[in-house]
Amino acid sequence: MAKHILFTLSPWVEADGRGPYYCPDCAAVEGFLHYSPRIRDQIEIKHVDFPRPRKEIVALLGEENQSCPVLVLAEDAGAAPQALTSRATGRQFINNALAICNFLAEAYNGIKPHP
């Protein structure tokens, strides 16, 4: 089976020198992976730069779906009820931090957030 691909933002400094900044939603997913470290080996993780266009994401999901964090599901993953489908490419993806964590926890028997 192909691996799911998780995209998160690398920390960045704005063009006017403000920052450095980090994405709170990306940090939440990274925190989940800290608690479930064996999941890191089960998925592909890519850190992308803040400025758009984010070419690797656009290639998989189209121009309209380049927000982070985003989990691009493996093409052979089957239907996932919480996933969206890219109109441009037909690929399934999850672009909500909590939904990403819940999906990965279920798929790989990881730690789950308290309800």
Jmol script that loads the backbone (N, CA, C; Angstrom):
load data "model"
ATOM      1  N   MET A   1       0.841  -1.196   0.000  1.00  0.00           N
ATOM      2  CA  MET A   1       0.000   0.000   0.000  1.00  0.00           C
ATOM      3  C   MET A   1       0.878   1.249   0.000  1.00  0.00           C
ATOM      4  N   ALA A   2       0.508   2.204  -0.795  1.00  0.00           N
ATOM      5  CA  ALA A   2       1.201   3.493  -0.809  1.00  0.00           C
ATOM      6  C   ALA A   2       0.959   4.204   0.521  1.00  0.00           C
ATOM      7  N   LYS A   3       1.833   5.126   0.845  1.00  0.00           N
ATOM      8  CA  LYS A   3       1.712   5.853   2.109  1.00  0.00           C
ATOM      9  C   LYS A   3       0.849   7.103   1.941  1.00  0.00           C
ATOM     10  N   HIS A   4       0.138   7.461   3.027  1.00  0.00           N
ATOM     11  CA  HIS A   4      -0.512   8.757   3.104  1.00  0.00           C
ATOM     12  C   HIS A   4       0.594   9.809   3.193  1.00  0.00           C
ATOM     13  N   ILE A   5       0.312  11.010   2.697  1.00  0.00           N
ATOM     14  CA  ILE A   5       1.300  12.089   2.733  1.00  0.00           C
ATOM     15  C   ILE A   5       0.757  13.227   3.586  1.00  0.00           C
ATOM     16  N   LEU A   6       1.488  13.577   4.629  1.00  0.00           N
ATOM     17  CA  LEU A   6       1.127  14.687   5.502  1.00  0.00           C
ATOM     18  C   LEU A   6       1.995  15.887   5.159  1.00  0.00           C
ATOM     19  N   PHE A   7       1.355  17.000   4.869  1.00  0.00           N
ATOM     20  CA  PHE A   7       2.063  18.254   4.633  1.00  0.00           C
ATOM     21  C   PHE A   7       1.841  19.179   5.820  1.00  0.00           C
ATOM     22  N   THR A   8       2.934  19.717   6.354  1.00  0.00           N
ATOM     23  CA  THR A   8       2.856  20.743   7.391  1.00  0.00           C
ATOM     24  C   THR A   8       3.759  21.902   6.978  1.00  0.00           C
ATOM     25  N   LEU A   9       3.522  23.048   7.584  1.00  0.00           N
ATOM     26  CA  LEU A   9       4.320  24.231   7.262  1.00  0.00           C
ATOM     27  C   LEU A   9       5.582  24.282   8.107  1.00  0.00           C
ATOM     28  N   SER A  10       6.685  24.644   7.466  1.00  0.00           N
ATOM     29  CA  SER A  10       7.918  24.941   8.175  1.00  0.00           C
ATOM     30  C   SER A  10       7.762  26.312   8.832  1.00  0.00           C
ATOM     31  N   PRO A  11       8.437  26.562   9.974  1.00  0.00           N
ATOM     32  CA  PRO A  11       8.409  27.919  10.547  1.00  0.00           C
ATOM     33  C   PRO A  11       8.938  28.924   9.518  1.00  0.00           C
ATOM     34  N   TRP A  12       8.438  30.155   9.613  1.00  0.00           N
ATOM     35  CA  TRP A  12       8.813  31.138   8.610  1.00  0.00           C
ATOM     36  C   TRP A  12       8.931  32.532   9.222  1.00  0.00           C
ATOM     37  N   VAL A  13       9.603  33.403   8.466  1.00  0.00           N
ATOM     38  CA  VAL A  13       9.721  34.827   8.775  1.00  0.00           C
ATOM     39  C   VAL A  13       9.078  35.568   7.618  1.00  0.00           C
ATOM     40  N   GLU A  14       8.242  36.549   7.932  1.00  0.00           N
ATOM     41  CA  GLU A  14       7.571  37.336   6.895  1.00  0.00           C
ATOM     42  C   GLU A  14       8.599  38.164   6.104  1.00  0.00           C
ATOM     43  N   ALA A  15       8.212  38.585   4.913  1.00  0.00           N
ATOM     44  CA  ALA A  15       9.095  39.367   4.049  1.00  0.00           C
ATOM     45  C   ALA A  15       9.562  40.659   4.725  1.00  0.00           C
ATOM     46  N   ASP A  16       8.710  41.212   5.606  1.00  0.00           N
ATOM     47  CA  ASP A  16       9.081  42.456   6.289  1.00  0.00           C
ATOM     48  C   ASP A  16       9.873  42.203   7.573  1.00  0.00           C
ATOM     49  N   GLY A  17      10.290  40.951   7.791  1.00  0.00           N
ATOM     50  CA  GLY A  17      11.106  40.607   8.953  1.00  0.00           C
ATOM     51  C   GLY A  17      10.326  40.199  10.188  1.00  0.00           C
ATOM     52  N   ARG A  18       8.982  40.256  10.130  1.00  0.00           N
ATOM     53  CA  ARG A  18       8.190  39.841  11.294  1.00  0.00           C
ATOM     54  C   ARG A  18       8.268  38.326  11.444  1.00  0.00           C
ATOM     55  N   GLY A  19       8.204  37.882  12.682  1.00  0.00           N
ATOM     56  CA  GLY A  19       8.261  36.457  12.970  1.00  0.00           C
ATOM     57  C   GLY A  19       9.479  36.169  13.826  1.00  0.00           C
ATOM     58  N   PRO A  20       9.888  34.969  13.938  1.00  0.00           N
ATOM     59  CA  PRO A  20       9.409  33.797  13.233  1.00  0.00           C
ATOM     60  C   PRO A  20       8.032  33.356  13.725  1.00  0.00           C
ATOM     61  N   TYR A  21       7.325  32.662  12.846  1.00  0.00           N
ATOM     62  CA  TYR A  21       5.989  32.161  13.132  1.00  0.00           C
ATOM     63  C   TYR A  21       5.934  30.644  12.936  1.00  0.00           C
ATOM     64  N   TYR A  22       4.918  30.053  13.544  1.00  0.00           N
ATOM     65  CA  TYR A  22       4.605  28.652  13.274  1.00  0.00           C
ATOM     66  C   TYR A  22       3.101  28.541  13.123  1.00  0.00           C
ATOM     67  N   CYS A  23       2.645  27.475  12.490  1.00  0.00           N
ATOM     68  CA  CYS A  23       1.223  27.232  12.286  1.00  0.00           C
ATOM     69  C   CYS A  23       0.693  26.431  13.479  1.00  0.00           C
ATOM     70  N   PRO A  24      -0.251  26.975  14.255  1.00  0.00           N
ATOM     71  CA  PRO A  24      -0.775  26.246  15.412  1.00  0.00           C
ATOM     72  C   PRO A  24      -1.422  24.906  15.057  1.00  0.00           C
ATOM     73  N   ASP A  25      -2.117  24.826  13.924  1.00  0.00           N
ATOM     74  CA  ASP A  25      -2.740  23.562  13.533  1.00  0.00           C
ATOM     75  C   ASP A  25      -1.683  22.526  13.145  1.00  0.00           C
ATOM     76  N   CYS A  26      -0.635  22.967  12.462  1.00  0.00           N
ATOM     77  CA  CYS A  26       0.457  22.051  12.126  1.00  0.00           C
ATOM     78  C   CYS A  26       1.145  21.571  13.404  1.00  0.00           C
ATOM     79  N   ALA A  27       1.300  22.464  14.369  1.00  0.00           N
ATOM     80  CA  ALA A  27       1.924  22.094  15.638  1.00  0.00           C
ATOM     81  C   ALA A  27       1.078  21.058  16.384  1.00  0.00           C
ATOM     82  N   ALA A  28      -0.243  21.161  16.290  1.00  0.00           N
ATOM     83  CA  ALA A  28      -1.118  20.182  16.935  1.00  0.00           C
ATOM     84  C   ALA A  28      -0.910  18.795  16.333  1.00  0.00           C
ATOM     85  N   VAL A  29      -0.781  18.730  15.016  1.00  0.00           N
ATOM     86  CA  VAL A  29      -0.550  17.437  14.353  1.00  0.00           C
ATOM     87  C   VAL A  29       0.839  16.911  14.712  1.00  0.00           C
ATOM     88  N   GLU A  30       1.838  17.792  14.731  1.00  0.00           N
ATOM     89  CA  GLU A  30       3.187  17.380  15.138  1.00  0.00           C
ATOM     90  C   GLU A  30       3.168  16.876  16.589  1.00  0.00           C
ATOM     91  N   GLY A  31       2.380  17.515  17.442  1.00  0.00           N
ATOM     92  CA  GLY A  31       2.243  17.055  18.828  1.00  0.00           C
ATOM     93  C   GLY A  31       1.645  15.660  18.901  1.00  0.00           C
ATOM     94  N   PHE A  32       0.621  15.405  18.085  1.00  0.00           N
ATOM     95  CA  PHE A  32       0.024  14.071  18.022  1.00  0.00           C
ATOM     96  C   PHE A  32       1.087  13.051  17.625  1.00  0.00           C
ATOM     97  N   LEU A  33       1.902  13.382  16.622  1.00  0.00           N
ATOM     98  CA  LEU A  33       2.941  12.454  16.168  1.00  0.00           C
ATOM     99  C   LEU A  33       4.008  12.236  17.241  1.00  0.00           C
ATOM    100  N   HIS A  34       4.208  13.222  18.100  1.00  0.00           N
ATOM    101  CA  HIS A  34       5.127  13.066  19.233  1.00  0.00           C
ATOM    102  C   HIS A  34       4.593  11.992  20.186  1.00  0.00           C
ATOM    103  N   TYR A  35       3.287  11.981  20.412  1.00  0.00           N
ATOM    104  CA  TYR A  35       2.672  10.994  21.295  1.00  0.00           C
ATOM    105  C   TYR A  35       2.532   9.621  20.640  1.00  0.00           C
ATOM    106  N   SER A  36       2.522   9.557  19.339  1.00  0.00           N
ATOM    107  CA  SER A  36       2.403   8.301  18.586  1.00  0.00           C
ATOM    108  C   SER A  36       3.556   8.220  17.580  1.00  0.00           C
ATOM    109  N   PRO A  37       4.798   8.141  18.051  1.00  0.00           N
ATOM    110  CA  PRO A  37       5.947   8.257  17.151  1.00  0.00           C
ATOM    111  C   PRO A  37       6.041   7.157  16.090  1.00  0.00           C
ATOM    112  N   ARG A  38       5.511   5.982  16.345  1.00  0.00           N
ATOM    113  CA  ARG A  38       5.614   4.915  15.349  1.00  0.00           C
ATOM    114  C   ARG A  38       4.791   5.222  14.099  1.00  0.00           C
ATOM    115  N   ILE A  39       3.819   6.140  14.216  1.00  0.00           N
ATOM    116  CA  ILE A  39       3.023   6.522  13.044  1.00  0.00           C
ATOM    117  C   ILE A  39       3.888   7.293  12.047  1.00  0.00           C
ATOM    118  N   ARG A  40       4.894   8.001  12.536  1.00  0.00           N
ATOM    119  CA  ARG A  40       5.797   8.742  11.642  1.00  0.00           C
ATOM    120  C   ARG A  40       6.388   7.840  10.562  1.00  0.00           C
ATOM    121  N   ASP A  41       6.677   6.593  10.917  1.00  0.00           N
ATOM    122  CA  ASP A  41       7.259   5.665   9.953  1.00  0.00           C
ATOM    123  C   ASP A  41       6.226   5.106   8.978  1.00  0.00           C
ATOM    124  N   GLN A  42       4.962   5.239   9.312  1.00  0.00           N
ATOM    125  CA  GLN A  42       3.895   4.668   8.501  1.00  0.00           C
ATOM    126  C   GLN A  42       3.406   5.623   7.408  1.00  0.00           C
ATOM    127  N   ILE A  43       3.715   6.911   7.558  1.00  0.00           N
ATOM    128  CA  ILE A  43       3.260   7.920   6.607  1.00  0.00           C
ATOM    129  C   ILE A  43       4.471   8.689   6.071  1.00  0.00           C
ATOM    130  N   GLU A  44       4.251   9.412   5.001  1.00  0.00           N
ATOM    131  CA  GLU A  44       5.285  10.298   4.467  1.00  0.00           C
ATOM    132  C   GLU A  44       4.989  11.703   4.982  1.00  0.00           C
ATOM    133  N   ILE A  45       5.985  12.364   5.541  1.00  0.00           N
ATOM    134  CA  ILE A  45       5.800  13.708   6.091  1.00  0.00           C
ATOM    135  C   ILE A  45       6.653  14.678   5.290  1.00  0.00           C
ATOM    136  N   LYS A  46       5.999  15.736   4.823  1.00  0.00           N
ATOM    137  CA  LYS A  46       6.704  16.763   4.047  1.00  0.00           C
ATOM    138  C   LYS A  46       6.438  18.121   4.676  1.00  0.00           C
ATOM    139  N   HIS A  47       7.500  18.860   4.902  1.00  0.00           N
ATOM    140  CA  HIS A  47       7.385  20.222   5.413  1.00  0.00           C
ATOM    141  C   HIS A  47       7.533  21.165   4.226  1.00  0.00           C
ATOM    142  N   VAL A  48       6.581  22.069   4.086  1.00  0.00           N
ATOM    143  CA  VAL A  48       6.602  23.006   2.964  1.00  0.00           C
ATOM    144  C   VAL A  48       6.716  24.424   3.483  1.00  0.00           C
ATOM    145  N   ASP A  49       7.187  25.305   2.624  1.00  0.00           N
ATOM    146  CA  ASP A  49       7.337  26.708   2.995  1.00  0.00           C
ATOM    147  C   ASP A  49       5.991  27.416   2.987  1.00  0.00           C
ATOM    148  N   PHE A  50       5.898  28.482   3.757  1.00  0.00           N
ATOM    149  CA  PHE A  50       4.654  29.232   3.915  1.00  0.00           C
ATOM    150  C   PHE A  50       4.152  29.888   2.619  1.00  0.00           C
ATOM    151  N   PRO A  51       5.021  30.535   1.825  1.00  0.00           N
ATOM    152  CA  PRO A  51       4.494  31.243   0.640  1.00  0.00           C
ATOM    153  C   PRO A  51       3.792  30.298  -0.336  1.00  0.00           C
ATOM    154  N   ARG A  52       2.748  30.836  -0.942  1.00  0.00           N
ATOM    155  CA  ARG A  52       2.029  30.105  -1.986  1.00  0.00           C
ATOM    156  C   ARG A  52       2.520  30.562  -3.340  1.00  0.00           C
ATOM    157  N   PRO A  53       2.403  29.751  -4.357  1.00  0.00           N
ATOM    158  CA  PRO A  53       1.783  28.432  -4.370  1.00  0.00           C
ATOM    159  C   PRO A  53       2.701  27.382  -3.752  1.00  0.00           C
ATOM    160  N   ARG A  54       2.086  26.400  -3.125  1.00  0.00           N
ATOM    161  CA  ARG A  54       2.797  25.266  -2.536  1.00  0.00           C
ATOM    162  C   ARG A  54       2.722  24.139  -3.564  1.00  0.00           C
ATOM    163  N   LYS A  55       3.695  24.136  -4.442  1.00  0.00           N
ATOM    164  CA  LYS A  55       3.649  23.344  -5.672  1.00  0.00           C
ATOM    165  C   LYS A  55       3.399  21.858  -5.454  1.00  0.00           C
ATOM    166  N   GLU A  56       4.007  21.264  -4.433  1.00  0.00           N
ATOM    167  CA  GLU A  56       3.803  19.823  -4.205  1.00  0.00           C
ATOM    168  C   GLU A  56       2.350  19.511  -3.851  1.00  0.00           C
ATOM    169  N   ILE A  57       1.743  20.394  -3.064  1.00  0.00           N
ATOM    170  CA  ILE A  57       0.341  20.182  -2.683  1.00  0.00           C
ATOM    171  C   ILE A  57      -0.562  20.446  -3.882  1.00  0.00           C
ATOM    172  N   VAL A  58      -0.291  21.510  -4.618  1.00  0.00           N
ATOM    173  CA  VAL A  58      -1.088  21.844  -5.799  1.00  0.00           C
ATOM    174  C   VAL A  58      -1.072  20.692  -6.797  1.00  0.00           C
ATOM    175  N   ALA A  59       0.072  20.052  -6.967  1.00  0.00           N
ATOM    176  CA  ALA A  59       0.173  18.935  -7.911  1.00  0.00           C
ATOM    177  C   ALA A  59      -0.740  17.772  -7.514  1.00  0.00           C
ATOM    178  N   LEU A  60      -0.952  17.589  -6.215  1.00  0.00           N
ATOM    179  CA  LEU A  60      -1.786  16.480  -5.736  1.00  0.00           C
ATOM    180  C   LEU A  60      -3.255  16.846  -5.577  1.00  0.00           C
ATOM    181  N   LEU A  61      -3.517  18.135  -5.211  1.00  0.00           N
ATOM    182  CA  LEU A  61      -4.887  18.507  -4.830  1.00  0.00           C
ATOM    183  C   LEU A  61      -5.467  19.686  -5.598  1.00  0.00           C
ATOM    184  N   GLY A  62      -4.674  20.353  -6.411  1.00  0.00           N
ATOM    185  CA  GLY A  62      -5.165  21.518  -7.124  1.00  0.00           C
ATOM    186  C   GLY A  62      -4.916  22.807  -6.363  1.00  0.00           C
ATOM    187  N   GLU A  63      -5.001  23.906  -7.077  1.00  0.00           N
ATOM    188  CA  GLU A  63      -4.705  25.240  -6.545  1.00  0.00           C
ATOM    189  C   GLU A  63      -5.573  25.605  -5.337  1.00  0.00           C
ATOM    190  N   GLU A  64      -6.825  25.155  -5.333  1.00  0.00           N
ATOM    191  CA  GLU A  64      -7.766  25.571  -4.286  1.00  0.00           C
ATOM    192  C   GLU A  64      -7.592  24.820  -2.963  1.00  0.00           C
ATOM    193  N   ASN A  65      -6.722  23.822  -2.904  1.00  0.00           N
ATOM    194  CA  ASN A  65      -6.591  22.988  -1.701  1.00  0.00           C
ATOM    195  C   ASN A  65      -5.160  22.923  -1.189  1.00  0.00           C
ATOM    196  N   GLN A  66      -4.514  24.070  -1.012  1.00  0.00           N
ATOM    197  CA  GLN A  66      -3.114  24.052  -0.594  1.00  0.00           C
ATOM    198  C   GLN A  66      -2.893  24.517   0.841  1.00  0.00           C
ATOM    199  N   SER A  67      -3.941  24.476   1.657  1.00  0.00           N
ATOM    200  CA  SER A  67      -3.802  24.833   3.063  1.00  0.00           C
ATOM    201  C   SER A  67      -3.060  23.732   3.812  1.00  0.00           C
ATOM    202  N   CYS A  68      -2.485  24.084   4.941  1.00  0.00           N
ATOM    203  CA  CYS A  68      -1.792  23.132   5.797  1.00  0.00           C
ATOM    204  C   CYS A  68      -2.321  23.258   7.221  1.00  0.00           C
ATOM    205  N   PRO A  69      -2.320  22.170   7.970  1.00  0.00           N
ATOM    206  CA  PRO A  69      -1.864  20.854   7.574  1.00  0.00           C
ATOM    207  C   PRO A  69      -2.876  20.192   6.650  1.00  0.00           C
ATOM    208  N   VAL A  70      -2.378  19.271   5.859  1.00  0.00           N
ATOM    209  CA  VAL A  70      -3.262  18.484   4.991  1.00  0.00           C
ATOM    210  C   VAL A  70      -2.677  17.078   4.873  1.00  0.00           C
ATOM    211  N   LEU A  71      -3.547  16.105   4.994  1.00  0.00           N
ATOM    212  CA  LEU A  71      -3.172  14.716   4.823  1.00  0.00           C
ATOM    213  C   LEU A  71      -3.771  14.246   3.502  1.00  0.00           C
ATOM    214  N   VAL A  72      -2.907  13.918   2.557  1.00  0.00           N
ATOM    215  CA  VAL A  72      -3.350  13.399   1.265  1.00  0.00           C
ATOM    216  C   VAL A  72      -3.369  11.886   1.395  1.00  0.00           C
ATOM    217  N   LEU A  73      -4.551  11.308   1.229  1.00  0.00           N
ATOM    218  CA  LEU A  73      -4.680   9.878   1.426  1.00  0.00           C
ATOM    219  C   LEU A  73      -4.067   9.117   0.252  1.00  0.00           C
ATOM    220  N   ALA A  74      -3.492   7.980   0.565  1.00  0.00           N
ATOM    221  CA  ALA A  74      -2.925   7.121  -0.464  1.00  0.00           C
ATOM    222  C   ALA A  74      -4.016   6.774  -1.470  1.00  0.00           C
ATOM    223  N   GLU A  75      -3.645   6.671  -2.723  1.00  0.00           N
ATOM    224  CA  GLU A  75      -4.636   6.419  -3.777  1.00  0.00           C
ATOM    225  C   GLU A  75      -5.375   5.103  -3.586  1.00  0.00           C
ATOM    226  N   ASP A  76      -4.743   4.139  -2.946  1.00  0.00           N
ATOM    227  CA  ASP A  76      -5.389   2.848  -2.727  1.00  0.00           C
ATOM    228  C   ASP A  76      -6.018   2.730  -1.338  1.00  0.00           C
ATOM    229  N   ALA A  77      -6.265   3.861  -0.688  1.00  0.00           N
ATOM    230  CA  ALA A  77      -6.759   3.848   0.691  1.00  0.00           C
ATOM    231  C   ALA A  77      -8.230   3.480   0.812  1.00  0.00           C
ATOM    232  N   GLY A  78      -8.994   3.600  -0.253  1.00  0.00           N
ATOM    233  CA  GLY A  78     -10.428   3.365  -0.148  1.00  0.00           C
ATOM    234  C   GLY A  78     -11.125   4.619   0.374  1.00  0.00           C
ATOM    235  N   ALA A  79     -12.425   4.521   0.491  1.00  0.00           N
ATOM    236  CA  ALA A  79     -13.219   5.679   0.913  1.00  0.00           C
ATOM    237  C   ALA A  79     -13.021   5.953   2.402  1.00  0.00           C
ATOM    238  N   ALA A  80     -12.833   7.218   2.726  1.00  0.00           N
ATOM    239  CA  ALA A  80     -12.737   7.665   4.114  1.00  0.00           C
ATOM    240  C   ALA A  80     -13.842   8.689   4.331  1.00  0.00           C
ATOM    241  N   PRO A  81     -14.789   8.415   5.241  1.00  0.00           N
ATOM    242  CA  PRO A  81     -15.952   9.302   5.397  1.00  0.00           C
ATOM    243  C   PRO A  81     -15.609  10.748   5.738  1.00  0.00           C
ATOM    244  N   GLN A  82     -14.512  10.982   6.455  1.00  0.00           N
ATOM    245  CA  GLN A  82     -14.168  12.344   6.858  1.00  0.00           C
ATOM    246  C   GLN A  82     -13.345  13.080   5.802  1.00  0.00           C
ATOM    247  N   ALA A  83     -12.986  12.400   4.718  1.00  0.00           N
ATOM    248  CA  ALA A  83     -12.139  13.004   3.694  1.00  0.00           C
ATOM    249  C   ALA A  83     -12.944  13.820   2.693  1.00  0.00           C
ATOM    250  N   LEU A  84     -12.285  14.829   2.158  1.00  0.00           N
ATOM    251  CA  LEU A  84     -12.806  15.609   1.046  1.00  0.00           C
ATOM    252  C   LEU A  84     -12.172  15.059  -0.224  1.00  0.00           C
ATOM    253  N   THR A  85     -12.731  15.402  -1.360  1.00  0.00           N
ATOM    254  CA  THR A  85     -12.172  14.967  -2.638  1.00  0.00           C
ATOM    255  C   THR A  85     -11.851  16.194  -3.475  1.00  0.00           C
ATOM    256  N   SER A  86     -10.628  16.236  -3.984  1.00  0.00           N
ATOM    257  CA  SER A  86     -10.205  17.339  -4.832  1.00  0.00           C
ATOM    258  C   SER A  86     -10.964  17.301  -6.152  1.00  0.00           C
ATOM    259  N   ARG A  87     -11.565  18.409  -6.515  1.00  0.00           N
ATOM    260  CA  ARG A  87     -12.234  18.505  -7.810  1.00  0.00           C
ATOM    261  C   ARG A  87     -11.223  18.462  -8.954  1.00  0.00           C
ATOM    262  N   ALA A  88     -10.032  18.987  -8.690  1.00  0.00           N
ATOM    263  CA  ALA A  88      -9.010  19.075  -9.737  1.00  0.00           C
ATOM    264  C   ALA A  88      -8.354  17.728 -10.042  1.00  0.00           C
ATOM    265  N   THR A  89      -8.153  16.902  -9.006  1.00  0.00           N
ATOM    266  CA  THR A  89      -7.379  15.675  -9.210  1.00  0.00           C
ATOM    267  C   THR A  89      -8.106  14.400  -8.791  1.00  0.00           C
ATOM    268  N   GLY A  90      -9.188  14.531  -8.035  1.00  0.00           N
ATOM    269  CA  GLY A  90      -9.905  13.351  -7.564  1.00  0.00           C
ATOM    270  C   GLY A  90      -9.288  12.708  -6.340  1.00  0.00           C
ATOM    271  N   ARG A  91      -8.193  13.246  -5.814  1.00  0.00           N
ATOM    272  CA  ARG A  91      -7.538  12.679  -4.633  1.00  0.00           C
ATOM    273  C   ARG A  91      -8.321  13.032  -3.379  1.00  0.00           C
ATOM    274  N   GLN A  92      -8.346  12.093  -2.438  1.00  0.00           N
ATOM    275  CA  GLN A  92      -8.969  12.326  -1.134  1.00  0.00           C
ATOM    276  C   GLN A  92      -7.960  12.988  -0.199  1.00  0.00           C
ATOM    277  N   PHE A  93      -8.465  13.877   0.662  1.00  0.00           N
ATOM    278  CA  PHE A  93      -7.590  14.560   1.611  1.00  0.00           C
ATOM    279  C   PHE A  93      -8.381  14.985   2.844  1.00  0.00           C
ATOM    280  N   ILE A  94      -7.637  15.224   3.920  1.00  0.00           N
ATOM    281  CA  ILE A  94      -8.210  15.739   5.165  1.00  0.00           C
ATOM    282  C   ILE A  94      -7.410  16.984   5.504  1.00  0.00           C
ATOM    283  N   ASN A  95      -8.101  18.114   5.720  1.00  0.00           N
ATOM    284  CA  ASN A  95      -7.395  19.377   5.961  1.00  0.00           C
ATOM    285  C   ASN A  95      -7.782  20.042   7.281  1.00  0.00           C
ATOM    286  N   ASN A  96      -8.166  19.246   8.255  1.00  0.00           N
ATOM    287  CA  ASN A  96      -8.502  19.731   9.585  1.00  0.00           C
ATOM    288  C   ASN A  96      -7.600  18.994  10.570  1.00  0.00           C
ATOM    289  N   ALA A  97      -6.911  19.737  11.436  1.00  0.00           N
ATOM    290  CA  ALA A  97      -5.913  19.134  12.328  1.00  0.00           C
ATOM    291  C   ALA A  97      -6.492  18.017  13.194  1.00  0.00           C
ATOM    292  N   LEU A  98      -7.614  18.274  13.849  1.00  0.00           N
ATOM    293  CA  LEU A  98      -8.201  17.247  14.710  1.00  0.00           C
ATOM    294  C   LEU A  98      -8.655  16.037  13.902  1.00  0.00           C
ATOM    295  N   ALA A  99      -9.238  16.270  12.737  1.00  0.00           N
ATOM    296  CA  ALA A  99      -9.670  15.166  11.878  1.00  0.00           C
ATOM    297  C   ALA A  99      -8.469  14.352  11.389  1.00  0.00           C
ATOM    298  N   ILE A 100      -7.353  15.019  11.095  1.00  0.00           N
ATOM    299  CA  ILE A 100      -6.135  14.311  10.698  1.00  0.00           C
ATOM    300  C   ILE A 100      -5.669  13.411  11.840  1.00  0.00           C
ATOM    301  N   CYS A 101      -5.614  13.964  13.044  1.00  0.00           N
ATOM    302  CA  CYS A 101      -5.173  13.185  14.207  1.00  0.00           C
ATOM    303  C   CYS A 101      -6.102  12.007  14.463  1.00  0.00           C
ATOM    304  N   ASN A 102      -7.402  12.229  14.387  1.00  0.00           N
ATOM    305  CA  ASN A 102      -8.360  11.141  14.601  1.00  0.00           C
ATOM    306  C   ASN A 102      -8.213  10.058  13.535  1.00  0.00           C
ATOM    307  N   PHE A 103      -8.069  10.467  12.275  1.00  0.00           N
ATOM    308  CA  PHE A 103      -7.907   9.496  11.187  1.00  0.00           C
ATOM    309  C   PHE A 103      -6.658   8.648  11.406  1.00  0.00           C
ATOM    310  N   LEU A 104      -5.526   9.302  11.692  1.00  0.00           N
ATOM    311  CA  LEU A 104      -4.279   8.569  11.887  1.00  0.00           C
ATOM    312  C   LEU A 104      -4.346   7.666  13.111  1.00  0.00           C
ATOM    313  N   ALA A 105      -4.989   8.134  14.181  1.00  0.00           N
ATOM    314  CA  ALA A 105      -5.132   7.312  15.386  1.00  0.00           C
ATOM    315  C   ALA A 105      -5.926   6.048  15.089  1.00  0.00           C
ATOM    316  N   GLU A 106      -6.989   6.191  14.325  1.00  0.00           N
ATOM    317  CA  GLU A 106      -7.805   5.027  13.962  1.00  0.00           C
ATOM    318  C   GLU A 106      -7.054   4.105  13.006  1.00  0.00           C
ATOM    319  N   ALA A 107      -6.413   4.675  12.006  1.00  0.00           N
ATOM    320  CA  ALA A 107      -5.751   3.878  10.975  1.00  0.00           C
ATOM    321  C   ALA A 107      -4.549   3.105  11.508  1.00  0.00           C
ATOM    322  N   TYR A 108      -3.849   3.685  12.492  1.00  0.00           N
ATOM    323  CA  TYR A 108      -2.595   3.089  12.966  1.00  0.00           C
ATOM    324  C   TYR A 108      -2.605   2.775  14.460  1.00  0.00           C
ATOM    325  N   ASN A 109      -3.788   2.731  15.050  1.00  0.00           N
ATOM    326  CA  ASN A 109      -3.927   2.400  16.469  1.00  0.00           C
ATOM    327  C   ASN A 109      -3.081   3.320  17.346  1.00  0.00           C
ATOM    328  N   GLY A 110      -3.192   4.619  17.090  1.00  0.00           N
ATOM    329  CA  GLY A 110      -2.440   5.615  17.850  1.00  0.00           C
ATOM    330  C   GLY A 110      -3.259   6.177  18.994  1.00  0.00           C
ATOM    331  N   ILE A 111      -2.644   7.067  19.733  1.00  0.00           N
ATOM    332  CA  ILE A 111      -3.306   7.728  20.849  1.00  0.00           C
ATOM    333  C   ILE A 111      -4.434   8.606  20.307  1.00  0.00           C
ATOM    334  N   LYS A 112      -5.528   8.676  21.032  1.00  0.00           N
ATOM    335  CA  LYS A 112      -6.702   9.445  20.589  1.00  0.00           C
ATOM    336  C   LYS A 112      -6.883  10.659  21.508  1.00  0.00           C
ATOM    337  N   PRO A 113      -7.389  11.762  20.956  1.00  0.00           N
ATOM    338  CA  PRO A 113      -7.657  12.920  21.806  1.00  0.00           C
ATOM    339  C   PRO A 113      -8.836  12.635  22.727  1.00  0.00           C
ATOM    340  N   HIS A 114      -8.793  13.186  23.914  1.00  0.00           N
ATOM    341  CA  HIS A 114      -9.881  13.032  24.857  1.00  0.00           C
ATOM    342  C   HIS A 114     -11.135  13.699  24.281  1.00  0.00           C
ATOM    343  N   PRO A 115     -12.267  13.005  24.342  1.00  0.00           N
ATOM    344  CA  PRO A 115     -13.509  13.573  23.745  1.00  0.00           C
ATOM    345  C   PRO A 115     -14.016  14.818  24.445  1.00  0.00           C
TER     346      PRO A 115
END
end "model"
wireframe off; spacefill off
backbone 0.3
color backbone group
